[in-house]
Amino acid sequence: MFAQFFHHSPLSPLYWHWWLIIAILWFITRLPLPWQLIIGRQIGYCLYLLASRRRHIATININLCFPERSDSERLTLVKESFFVLGEGLLELLSAWWMPTNRLKVQWHVIGEEHVIKALERNKGIILLSAHFTALEMGGRYVTTRFPKQIHAIYRHHRNPVLEYVTHYSREKHAEKAIRRDAVREMLRSLKANKILWLATDQNFGHKNSVFANFFGIPTATNTVVSRLAGFSDSVIIPFFTQRLPNQQGYKIIYLPPLDNFPSGDYLTDTNRLNKIIENQIREVPEQYLWTHRRFKDRPAGEKSFYDA
């Protein structure tokens, strides 16, 4: 029992250095947000120089998705994506930990009436997001706006400190935090007419996925949105956050609810969802999380894009 505690408890001495890192980051979030973004860009520059594997992944992804751009344009986009990634790291922590009276940002909101109308009809809502670096700031806005209705999906961490901090930080603002593999719990939330906030634009493997087009490339795409919508009769509202230039705040974007969804065909549905996300990426490509191996799983017979 002691050995199990030693390896799995967030209080184990094995993880004390993680608490030190978190304490340092917490103190950084006490700084004004503009200062944090300046520090974040420097963190991003260090990541670009030192994280060679992630730089390789981002370069491959951007080369695949923007073949029409020149080599120099794609290189510039890779560099800028790392600067923005650093900004996003500190934004994430501020979205989690900064008190509301100190989080003084401007919100430019488009389309929120779609959520209000769906709530008035007592419908469960799926807020379909994607992994943009300002994602968590959008989450902070929507949990402030609808504090008793947001159920946020998160990725489980094997590191018990990160798992504890992520779950605690989510539930500090959202009504509930749900692990991304807990599909039955998601379904219960939707049937209770809650707002389920999730992003499905990462590679979760072949299970419950189909190869849908993403930037013209067959890409393993999870079908959970179709499955949840089919079982719960929920409204699907695409939801995105863009960081505005020169620290002018954040654009909160709710697109109109998807009609005729689900269609009964997983490939048709995932092609449609991927196209919506792709269109948003093309607006602010530097703000997307390119360091994830989005094209890791390939159709049978195809080689990996990420081989060195």
VOPAFI-823266 format. One record per residue (C-alpha): residue in three letters; x, y, z. Coordinates in steps of 0.25 Angstrom, whole numbers, plus 2048, in hexadecimal, padded with zeros to 3 digits. Layout:
// VOPAFI-823266
<rec rest="ALA" xx="X" yy="Y" zz="Z"/>
...
This chain:
// VOPAFI-823266
<rec rest="MET" xx="800" yy="800" zz="800"/>
<rec rest="PHE" xx="80B" yy="80A" zz="803"/>
<rec rest="ALA" xx="812" yy="807" zz="7F6"/>
<rec rest="GLN" xx="805" yy="80A" zz="7EF"/>
<rec rest="PHE" xx="804" yy="817" zz="7F6"/>
<rec rest="PHE" xx="812" yy="81A" zz="7F3"/>
<rec rest="HIS" xx="810" yy="819" zz="7E4"/>
<rec rest="HIS" xx="802" yy="81E" zz="7E2"/>
<rec rest="SER" xx="7FF" yy="829" zz="7ED"/>
<rec rest="PRO" xx="801" yy="837" zz="7E9"/>
<rec rest="LEU" xx="807" yy="839" zz="7F6"/>
<rec rest="SER" xx="812" yy="82F" zz="7F4"/>
<rec rest="PRO" xx="821" yy="835" zz="7F5"/>
<rec rest="LEU" xx="822" yy="830" zz="7E7"/>
<rec rest="TYR" xx="81A" yy="83B" zz="7E2"/>
<rec rest="TRP" xx="81E" yy="847" zz="7EB"/>
<rec rest="HIS" xx="826" yy="84D" zz="7E0"/>
<rec rest="TRP" xx="819" yy="84E" zz="7D8"/>
<rec rest="TRP" xx="813" yy="856" zz="7E4"/>
<rec rest="LEU" xx="81F" yy="85F" zz="7E3"/>
<rec rest="ILE" xx="81D" yy="862" zz="7D5"/>
<rec rest="ILE" xx="80E" yy="864" zz="7D7"/>
<rec rest="ALA" xx="811" yy="86E" zz="7E2"/>
<rec rest="ILE" xx="81A" yy="876" zz="7D9"/>
<rec rest="LEU" xx="80F" yy="876" zz="7CE"/>
<rec rest="TRP" xx="805" yy="87A" zz="7D8"/>
<rec rest="PHE" xx="80D" yy="886" zz="7DC"/>
<rec rest="ILE" xx="80F" yy="88A" zz="7CD"/>
<rec rest="THR" xx="800" yy="88A" zz="7CC"/>
<rec rest="ARG" xx="7FF" yy="895" zz="7D6"/>
<rec rest="LEU" xx="806" yy="89E" zz="7CC"/>
<rec rest="PRO" xx="7FD" yy="8A7" zz="7C3"/>
<rec rest="LEU" xx="7F9" yy="89F" zz="7B7"/>
<rec rest="PRO" xx="801" yy="8A7" zz="7AD"/>
<rec rest="TRP" xx="80E" yy="8A4" zz="7B4"/>
<rec rest="GLN" xx="80A" yy="896" zz="7B4"/>
<rec rest="LEU" xx="809" yy="896" zz="7A5"/>
<rec rest="ILE" xx="816" yy="89C" zz="7A4"/>
<rec rest="ILE" xx="81C" yy="891" zz="7AD"/>
<rec rest="GLY" xx="814" yy="887" zz="7A5"/>
<rec rest="ARG" xx="81A" yy="88B" zz="798"/>
<rec rest="GLN" xx="828" yy="889" zz="79E"/>
<rec rest="ILE" xx="824" yy="87B" zz="7A3"/>
<rec rest="GLY" xx="81F" yy="878" zz="795"/>
<rec rest="TYR" xx="82C" yy="87C" zz="78F"/>
<rec rest="CYS" xx="834" yy="873" zz="798"/>
<rec rest="LEU" xx="82B" yy="868" zz="794"/>
<rec rest="TYR" xx="82D" yy="86A" zz="786"/>
<rec rest="LEU" xx="83C" yy="869" zz="788"/>
<rec rest="LEU" xx="83D" yy="85E" zz="792"/>
<rec rest="ALA" xx="831" yy="855" zz="78F"/>
<rec rest="SER" xx="836" yy="84F" zz="782"/>
<rec rest="ARG" xx="82C" yy="844" zz="781"/>
<rec rest="ARG" xx="820" yy="84D" zz="783"/>
<rec rest="ARG" xx="826" yy="857" zz="779"/>
<rec rest="HIS" xx="827" yy="84B" zz="76F"/>
<rec rest="ILE" xx="819" yy="847" zz="771"/>
<rec rest="ALA" xx="814" yy="856" zz="76F"/>
<rec rest="THR" xx="81C" yy="857" zz="762"/>
<rec rest="ILE" xx="817" yy="84A" zz="75C"/>
<rec rest="ASN" xx="808" yy="84E" zz="760"/>
<rec rest="ILE" xx="80A" yy="85C" zz="75A"/>
<rec rest="ASN" xx="810" yy="857" zz="74D"/>
<rec rest="LEU" xx="805" yy="84D" zz="74B"/>
<rec rest="CYS" xx="7FA" yy="857" zz="74E"/>
<rec rest="PHE" xx="7FF" yy="863" zz="746"/>
<rec rest="PRO" xx="806" yy="85E" zz="73A"/>
<rec rest="GLU" xx="802" yy="86A" zz="732"/>
<rec rest="ARG" xx="80C" yy="873" zz="73B"/>
<rec rest="SER" xx="81A" yy="875" zz="739"/>
<rec rest="ASP" xx="825" yy="86E" zz="741"/>
<rec rest="SER" xx="828" yy="87C" zz="748"/>
<rec rest="GLU" xx="819" yy="87E" zz="74B"/>
<rec rest="ARG" xx="818" yy="871" zz="751"/>
<rec rest="LEU" xx="824" yy="872" zz="759"/>
<rec rest="THR" xx="81F" yy="880" zz="75F"/>
<rec rest="LEU" xx="812" yy="879" zz="762"/>
<rec rest="VAL" xx="819" yy="86E" zz="76A"/>
<rec rest="LYS" xx="821" yy="878" zz="772"/>
<rec rest="GLU" xx="815" yy="881" zz="775"/>
<rec rest="SER" xx="80D" yy="875" zz="779"/>
<rec rest="PHE" xx="817" yy="872" zz="784"/>
<rec rest="PHE" xx="817" yy="881" zz="789"/>
<rec rest="VAL" xx="808" yy="880" zz="78A"/>
<rec rest="LEU" xx="809" yy="872" zz="790"/>
<rec rest="GLY" xx="811" yy="879" zz="79C"/>
<rec rest="GLU" xx="806" yy="883" zz="79D"/>
<rec rest="GLY" xx="7FC" yy="879" zz="79D"/>
<rec rest="LEU" xx="803" yy="871" zz="7A9"/>
<rec rest="LEU" xx="802" yy="87E" zz="7B2"/>
<rec rest="GLU" xx="7F4" yy="881" zz="7AD"/>
<rec rest="LEU" xx="7F0" yy="873" zz="7B1"/>
<rec rest="LEU" xx="7F5" yy="875" zz="7BF"/>
<rec rest="SER" xx="7EE" yy="883" zz="7C0"/>
<rec rest="ALA" xx="7E1" yy="87D" zz="7BB"/>
<rec rest="TRP" xx="7E2" yy="873" zz="7C6"/>
<rec rest="TRP" xx="7E8" yy="87B" zz="7D2"/>
<rec rest="MET" xx="7E6" yy="88A" zz="7D0"/>
<rec rest="PRO" xx="7DB" yy="890" zz="7D8"/>
<rec rest="THR" xx="7D0" yy="896" zz="7D0"/>
<rec rest="ASN" xx="7D2" yy="8A4" zz="7D5"/>
<rec rest="ARG" xx="7E1" yy="8A3" zz="7D0"/>
<rec rest="LEU" xx="7DE" yy="89D" zz="7C3"/>
<rec rest="LYS" xx="7DB" yy="8AA" zz="7BC"/>
<rec rest="VAL" xx="7DA" yy="8A6" zz="7AD"/>
<rec rest="GLN" xx="7D0" yy="8AB" zz="7A2"/>
<rec rest="TRP" xx="7C7" yy="8A0" zz="79D"/>
<rec rest="HIS" xx="7C1" yy="8A2" zz="78E"/>
<rec rest="VAL" xx="7B6" yy="898" zz="78E"/>
<rec rest="ILE" xx="7AF" yy="894" zz="781"/>
<rec rest="GLY" xx="7A3" yy="88A" zz="780"/>
<rec rest="GLU" xx="7A0" yy="888" zz="78F"/>
<rec rest="GLU" xx="791" yy="888" zz="78C"/>
<rec rest="HIS" xx="792" yy="87A" zz="786"/>
<rec rest="VAL" xx="796" yy="875" zz="794"/>
<rec rest="ILE" xx="78B" yy="87D" zz="79B"/>
<rec rest="LYS" xx="780" yy="878" zz="791"/>
<rec rest="ALA" xx="784" yy="86A" zz="793"/>
<rec rest="LEU" xx="784" yy="86B" zz="7A2"/>
<rec rest="GLU" xx="776" yy="871" zz="7A1"/>
<rec rest="ARG" xx="771" yy="864" zz="79A"/>
<rec rest="ASN" xx="777" yy="85B" zz="7A5"/>
<rec rest="LYS" xx="781" yy="855" zz="79B"/>
<rec rest="GLY" xx="78F" yy="84F" zz="79F"/>
<rec rest="ILE" xx="79A" yy="856" zz="798"/>
<rec rest="ILE" xx="7A7" yy="852" zz="792"/>
<rec rest="LEU" xx="7B1" yy="85D" zz="791"/>
<rec rest="LEU" xx="7BA" yy="858" zz="786"/>
<rec rest="SER" xx="7C8" yy="85E" zz="788"/>
<rec rest="ALA" xx="7D6" yy="85C" zz="783"/>
<rec rest="HIS" xx="7E4" yy="85D" zz="788"/>
<rec rest="PHE" xx="7E7" yy="86B" zz="786"/>
<rec rest="THR" xx="7F1" yy="871" zz="790"/>
<rec rest="ALA" xx="7E7" yy="87B" zz="795"/>
<rec rest="LEU" xx="7DD" yy="86F" zz="798"/>
<rec rest="GLU" xx="7DD" yy="870" zz="7A7"/>
<rec rest="MET" xx="7DA" yy="87F" zz="7A7"/>
<rec rest="GLY" xx="7CE" yy="87C" zz="79F"/>
<rec rest="GLY" xx="7CB" yy="872" zz="7AA"/>
<rec rest="ARG" xx="7CC" yy="87C" zz="7B5"/>
<rec rest="TYR" xx="7C3" yy="885" zz="7AD"/>
<rec rest="VAL" xx="7B8" yy="87B" zz="7AB"/>
<rec rest="THR" xx="7B9" yy="875" zz="7B9"/>
<rec rest="THR" xx="7B7" yy="884" zz="7BE"/>
<rec rest="ARG" xx="7AB" yy="886" zz="7B5"/>
<rec rest="PHE" xx="7A4" yy="878" zz="7B8"/>
<rec rest="PRO" xx="7AB" yy="874" zz="7C5"/>
<rec rest="LYS" xx="7A0" yy="86A" zz="7C9"/>
<rec rest="GLN" xx="79F" yy="863" zz="7BC"/>
<rec rest="ILE" xx="7AD" yy="860" zz="7B6"/>
<rec rest="HIS" xx="7B3" yy="852" zz="7B7"/>
<rec rest="ALA" xx="7C1" yy="852" zz="7B2"/>
<rec rest="ILE" xx="7C8" yy="847" zz="7AC"/>
<rec rest="TYR" xx="7D7" yy="845" zz="7AF"/>
<rec rest="ARG" xx="7E2" yy="83B" zz="7AC"/>
<rec rest="HIS" xx="7E6" yy="832" zz="7B7"/>
<rec rest="HIS" xx="7F5" yy="833" zz="7BC"/>
<rec rest="ARG" xx="7FD" yy="828" zz="7C1"/>
<rec rest="ASN" xx="805" yy="831" zz="7C9"/>
<rec rest="PRO" xx="7FC" yy="832" zz="7D6"/>
<rec rest="VAL" xx="800" yy="841" zz="7D9"/>
<rec rest="LEU" xx="7FC" yy="845" zz="7CB"/>
<rec rest="GLU" xx="7EF" yy="83D" zz="7CC"/>
<rec rest="TYR" xx="7EC" yy="843" zz="7D9"/>
<rec rest="VAL" xx="7EF" yy="852" zz="7D5"/>
<rec rest="THR" xx="7E7" yy="850" zz="7C7"/>
<rec rest="HIS" xx="7DB" yy="84A" zz="7CE"/>
<rec rest="TYR" xx="7DB" yy="854" zz="7D9"/>
<rec rest="SER" xx="7DD" yy="860" zz="7D0"/>
<rec rest="ARG" xx="7D2" yy="85C" zz="7C6"/>
<rec rest="GLU" xx="7C8" yy="85A" zz="7D1"/>
<rec rest="LYS" xx="7CB" yy="867" zz="7D8"/>
<rec rest="HIS" xx="7C4" yy="86E" zz="7CD"/>
<rec rest="ALA" xx="7BC" yy="863" zz="7C5"/>
<rec rest="GLU" xx="7B1" yy="85B" zz="7CC"/>
<rec rest="LYS" xx="7B7" yy="84E" zz="7C9"/>
<rec rest="ALA" xx="7C4" yy="849" zz="7C3"/>
<rec rest="ILE" xx="7C3" yy="83C" zz="7BB"/>
<rec rest="ARG" xx="7CE" yy="833" zz="7B6"/>
<rec rest="ARG" xx="7CE" yy="832" zz="7A7"/>
<rec rest="ASP" xx="7CC" yy="823" zz="7A7"/>
<rec rest="ALA" xx="7C0" yy="824" zz="7B0"/>
<rec rest="VAL" xx="7B6" yy="824" zz="7A5"/>
<rec rest="ARG" xx="7AA" yy="81F" zz="7AD"/>
<rec rest="GLU" xx="7AC" yy="82A" zz="7B7"/>
<rec rest="MET" xx="7AC" yy="834" zz="7AB"/>
<rec rest="LEU" xx="79F" yy="82E" zz="7A7"/>
<rec rest="ARG" xx="799" yy="830" zz="7B5"/>
<rec rest="SER" xx="79D" yy="83E" zz="7B5"/>
<rec rest="LEU" xx="796" yy="841" zz="7A7"/>
<rec rest="LYS" xx="78A" yy="83A" zz="7AB"/>
<rec rest="ALA" xx="789" yy="843" zz="7B7"/>
<rec rest="ASN" xx="78A" yy="84F" zz="7AD"/>
<rec rest="LYS" xx="798" yy="853" zz="7B1"/>
<rec rest="ILE" xx="7A2" yy="85A" zz="7A8"/>
<rec rest="LEU" xx="7AD" yy="850" zz="7A4"/>
<rec rest="TRP" xx="7BA" yy="857" zz="7A0"/>
<rec rest="LEU" xx="7C4" yy="84E" zz="799"/>
<rec rest="ALA" xx="7CE" yy="84E" zz="78E"/>
<rec rest="THR" xx="7D0" yy="842" zz="785"/>
<rec rest="ASP" xx="7DA" yy="846" zz="77B"/>
<rec rest="GLN" xx="7E5" yy="83E" zz="780"/>
<rec rest="ASN" xx="7EA" yy="830" zz="77C"/>
<rec rest="PHE" xx="7E3" yy="826" zz="786"/>
<rec rest="GLY" xx="7E7" yy="819" zz="77E"/>
<rec rest="HIS" xx="7DF" yy="810" zz="775"/>
<rec rest="LYS" xx="7D4" yy="80D" zz="780"/>
<rec rest="ASN" xx="7C7" yy="814" zz="77D"/>
<rec rest="SER" xx="7CE" yy="81C" zz="772"/>
<rec rest="VAL" xx="7CD" yy="81D" zz="763"/>
<rec rest="PHE" xx="7D6" yy="823" zz="759"/>
<rec rest="ALA" xx="7D0" yy="831" zz="755"/>
<rec rest="ASN" xx="7D6" yy="83C" zz="74D"/>
<rec rest="PHE" xx="7DE" yy="846" zz="755"/>
<rec rest="PHE" xx="7E5" yy="850" zz="74C"/>
<rec rest="GLY" xx="7E3" yy="846" zz="741"/>
<rec rest="ILE" xx="7EA" yy="83B" zz="748"/>
<rec rest="PRO" xx="7E3" yy="82E" zz="74D"/>
<rec rest="THR" xx="7E4" yy="830" zz="75C"/>
<rec rest="ALA" xx="7DF" yy="827" zz="768"/>
<rec rest="THR" xx="7D4" yy="82F" zz="76E"/>
<rec rest="ASN" xx="7CC" yy="82B" zz="77A"/>
<rec rest="THR" xx="7BD" yy="829" zz="778"/>
<rec rest="VAL" xx="7B8" yy="82C" zz="786"/>
<rec rest="VAL" xx="7B1" yy="839" zz="782"/>
<rec rest="SER" xx="7A8" yy="831" zz="779"/>
<rec rest="ARG" xx="7A6" yy="826" zz="783"/>
<rec rest="LEU" xx="7A2" yy="830" zz="78E"/>
<rec rest="ALA" xx="799" yy="838" zz="785"/>
<rec rest="GLY" xx="792" yy="82B" zz="780"/>
<rec rest="PHE" xx="78F" yy="826" zz="78E"/>
<rec rest="SER" xx="78B" yy="833" zz="795"/>
<rec rest="ASP" xx="785" yy="83C" zz="78A"/>
<rec rest="SER" xx="78F" yy="847" zz="78E"/>
<rec rest="VAL" xx="792" yy="854" zz="786"/>
<rec rest="ILE" xx="7A0" yy="855" zz="780"/>
<rec rest="ILE" xx="7A5" yy="863" zz="781"/>
<rec rest="PRO" xx="7B4" yy="865" zz="77C"/>
<rec rest="PHE" xx="7BB" yy="86E" zz="786"/>
<rec rest="PHE" xx="7C9" yy="875" zz="784"/>
<rec rest="THR" xx="7D2" yy="87F" zz="78A"/>
<rec rest="GLN" xx="7DB" yy="888" zz="783"/>
<rec rest="ARG" xx="7E6" yy="891" zz="789"/>
<rec rest="LEU" xx="7E5" yy="89F" zz="784"/>
<rec rest="PRO" xx="7F2" yy="8A6" zz="780"/>
<rec rest="ASN" xx="7F9" yy="8B1" zz="788"/>
<rec rest="GLN" xx="7F2" yy="8AC" zz="795"/>
<rec rest="GLN" xx="7E4" yy="8B0" zz="791"/>
<rec rest="GLY" xx="7DE" yy="8A4" zz="798"/>
<rec rest="TYR" xx="7D7" yy="898" zz="792"/>
<rec rest="LYS" xx="7CC" yy="895" zz="788"/>
<rec rest="ILE" xx="7C2" yy="88B" zz="78D"/>
<rec rest="ILE" xx="7BC" yy="884" zz="781"/>
<rec rest="TYR" xx="7AF" yy="87C" zz="782"/>
<rec rest="LEU" xx="7AB" yy="877" zz="774"/>
<rec rest="PRO" xx="79C" yy="873" zz="770"/>
<rec rest="PRO" xx="798" yy="865" zz="775"/>
<rec rest="LEU" xx="79A" yy="85A" zz="76B"/>
<rec rest="ASP" xx="78D" yy="856" zz="764"/>
<rec rest="ASN" xx="78B" yy="847" zz="760"/>
<rec rest="PHE" xx="795" yy="842" zz="76A"/>
<rec rest="PRO" xx="798" yy="837" zz="76B"/>
<rec rest="SER" xx="796" yy="833" zz="75D"/>
<rec rest="GLY" xx="796" yy="824" zz="760"/>
<rec rest="ASP" xx="7A4" yy="822" zz="759"/>
<rec rest="TYR" xx="7B0" yy="824" zz="762"/>
<rec rest="LEU" xx="7B9" yy="828" zz="756"/>
<rec rest="THR" xx="7B0" yy="833" zz="751"/>
<rec rest="ASP" xx="7AF" yy="839" zz="75F"/>
<rec rest="THR" xx="7BE" yy="839" zz="762"/>
<rec rest="ASN" xx="7C1" yy="83F" zz="755"/>
<rec rest="ARG" xx="7B7" yy="84A" zz="758"/>
<rec rest="LEU" xx="7BD" yy="84C" zz="766"/>
<rec rest="ASN" xx="7CB" yy="84C" zz="761"/>
<rec rest="LYS" xx="7C8" yy="856" zz="756"/>
<rec rest="ILE" xx="7C2" yy="860" zz="760"/>
<rec rest="ILE" xx="7CF" yy="85F" zz="769"/>
<rec rest="GLU" xx="7D8" yy="860" zz="75C"/>
<rec rest="ASN" xx="7D1" yy="86D" zz="759"/>
<rec rest="GLN" xx="7D3" yy="873" zz="766"/>
<rec rest="ILE" xx="7E2" yy="86F" zz="766"/>
<rec rest="ARG" xx="7E4" yy="876" zz="758"/>
<rec rest="GLU" xx="7DF" yy="883" zz="75F"/>
<rec rest="VAL" xx="7EA" yy="882" zz="76A"/>
<rec rest="PRO" xx="7F4" yy="877" zz="766"/>
<rec rest="GLU" xx="7FF" yy="87B" zz="770"/>
<rec rest="GLN" xx="7F5" yy="879" zz="77B"/>
<rec rest="TYR" xx="7F2" yy="86A" zz="779"/>
<rec rest="LEU" xx="7FA" yy="85F" zz="781"/>
<rec rest="TRP" xx="803" yy="85A" zz="776"/>
<rec rest="THR" xx="80C" yy="852" zz="77F"/>
<rec rest="HIS" xx="802" yy="846" zz="781"/>
<rec rest="ARG" xx="803" yy="83B" zz="777"/>
<rec rest="ARG" xx="7F6" yy="83D" zz="771"/>
<rec rest="PHE" xx="7F9" yy="833" zz="765"/>
<rec rest="LYS" xx="800" yy="828" zz="76D"/>
<rec rest="ASP" xx="7F6" yy="81D" zz="76A"/>
<rec rest="ARG" xx="7F6" yy="81A" zz="75B"/>
<rec rest="PRO" xx="7ED" yy="811" zz="752"/>
<rec rest="ALA" xx="7F2" yy="803" zz="750"/>
<rec rest="GLY" xx="7FE" yy="803" zz="747"/>
<rec rest="GLU" xx="802" yy="812" zz="749"/>
<rec rest="LYS" xx="80F" yy="816" zz="750"/>
<rec rest="SER" xx="810" yy="81F" zz="75B"/>
<rec rest="PHE" xx="812" yy="82E" zz="758"/>
<rec rest="TYR" xx="81B" yy="830" zz="764"/>
<rec rest="ASP" xx="827" yy="827" zz="762"/>
<rec rest="ALA" xx="833" yy="82F" zz="763"/>
